[in-house]
Amino acid sequence: MTSHKLTLPEPVIRDRQFIKPLMCGPGPCDVWPSVAEALTRPVISPICDEYFNVMDDIRAGIQYLFQTRSPLVLAISGSGHTGMETIISNLLAPGELLLVPNRSIWDERATKMASRYGIKVETIFTSVPFTTFSLEEIESALKKHRPAGMFITHGDSSTGTIQNLEGLGKLCHKYGTLLLVDTVVSLGAVPFFMDEWGVDGVYTSGQKALSGPAGISPVAFSARAEAKINNRKHEPPFYFDMKLLAQQWNCYDKIRVYHHTLSPPLVWALRRCLEEVISETLPKSWARHAAVTARLYKRLQEYGFQFLIKKPEDRLVTVTTIALPRGYDYKQFVDHMRAKHNIMIMAGLGPTVGKALRIGIMGVNSTMEVADRVGDAMAETMRALTKSSL
Ligand SMILES: *Cc1c(COP(=O)(O)O)cnc(C)c1O
């Protein structure tokens, strides 16, 4: 008889309780109450009519969200990064060139990912840090390199900037380049028009302005991108292969083929997020985010806080970056906001480490009450830390 003696004893795993903080960092954000409810719905097989109907609802919602009539839209199982993997690995072949106008950490990640697939990368930087690119700067790089694709981040949550995308699609197409866009922290909160702006591959994520869970990420591809996918010679990773995923998601109304097990709670939750946006409507959601952030700016300015991003038109509505006066410690500030006010904001990331606080007000949290609460807590924290450092 084989012995069943354990080689490892049972570990101690306790239920760890905590009081839910107000989530005001660059993500994840709090979830809608309807989404919290959806996450508790029963699990069913992902291969049954009930499930197929929900997948169809989700595709219609994603088309609305990205403002595209393209049939090649679906949700990838994974956080925002899997959307990044999907658009890069499906649209560029090893040896092809990707141009990355780099503002911060997400563009660096795209560069690293592309390199792992054997894609060549050219990078350009803004002439002034913490600003965005002009059409002229981008056109001169496109002209020089004639890349197969260009990756750009719409809302950048590490610096708190928003890149103007209007005109970029036309420019890219003039040079035979596909336009790839990260809208993880911008979609739903600021205007985005995939078809009108000529975007070829785009992704977002559940847990930012959509106020859903991380782990499910909408993606969309244009007709140009679809043609490239259908004619490509290279094979992207199996898990991110759009040709296979399109069959699972019934993008062409012909077949439904099992590819992998989608997570039912995440699928129910994403459908709820989309319902929330649809019932509010995109224009109203954009207007709400703009008005609430304007209120936050006003409060912060009254208290004397300085914005890291100098040009108002470069500031991202969902994530505000604040430069503290010399002598203040960013980590201490963030810790005090949590300990005293139970508000989670974050310190800088990538190029903003030691240079900024990142405050994110988006999705369900984008209300005047939250803007006031965060503004007041920021002011108290500033006073408390001045006193303690005297
Ligand atoms: C948060 C974020 C990501 C990464 O998303 P994950 O869901 O953490 O994988 C990518 N891009 C931007 C702009 C983000 O803000």
The ligand as an SDF file (V2000), in Angstrom:
LIG
                    3D

 15 15  0  0  0  0  0  0  0  0999 V2000
   -4.1260   49.9960  -15.7180 C   0  0  0  0  0  0  0  0  0  0  0  0
   -3.6460   50.2060  -17.0960 C   0  0  0  0  0  0  0  0  0  0  0  0
   -3.1710   49.1390  -17.8890 C   0  0  0  0  0  0  0  0  0  0  0  0
   -2.9960   47.7430  -17.3420 C   0  0  0  0  0  0  0  0  0  0  0  0
   -4.1880   47.1310  -17.1280 O   0  0  0  0  0  0  0  0  0  0  0  0
   -4.2480   45.8010  -16.2100 P   0  0  0  0  0  0  0  0  0  0  0  0
   -5.7230   45.5700  -16.1610 O   0  0  0  0  0  0  0  0  0  0  0  0
   -3.6050   46.1380  -14.9190 O   0  0  0  0  0  0  0  0  0  0  0  0
   -3.5320   44.7310  -16.9350 O   0  0  0  0  0  0  0  0  0  0  0  0
   -2.8010   49.3900  -19.1850 C   0  0  0  0  0  0  0  0  0  0  0  0
   -2.8770   50.6240  -19.6990 N   0  0  0  0  0  0  0  0  0  0  0  0
   -3.3100   51.6730  -18.9820 C   0  0  0  0  0  0  0  0  0  0  0  0
   -3.3820   53.0170  -19.6020 C   0  0  0  0  0  0  0  0  0  0  0  0
   -3.7040   51.4950  -17.6630 C   0  0  0  0  0  0  0  0  0  0  0  0
   -4.1210   52.5430  -16.9360 O   0  0  0  0  0  0  0  0  0  0  0  0
  1  2  1  0
  2  3  1  0
  2 14  2  0
  3  4  1  0
  3 10  2  0
  4  5  1  0
  5  6  1  0
  6  7  2  0
  6  8  1  0
  6  9  1  0
 10 11  1  0
 11 12  2  0
 12 13  1  0
 12 14  1  0
 14 15  1  0
M  END
$$$$
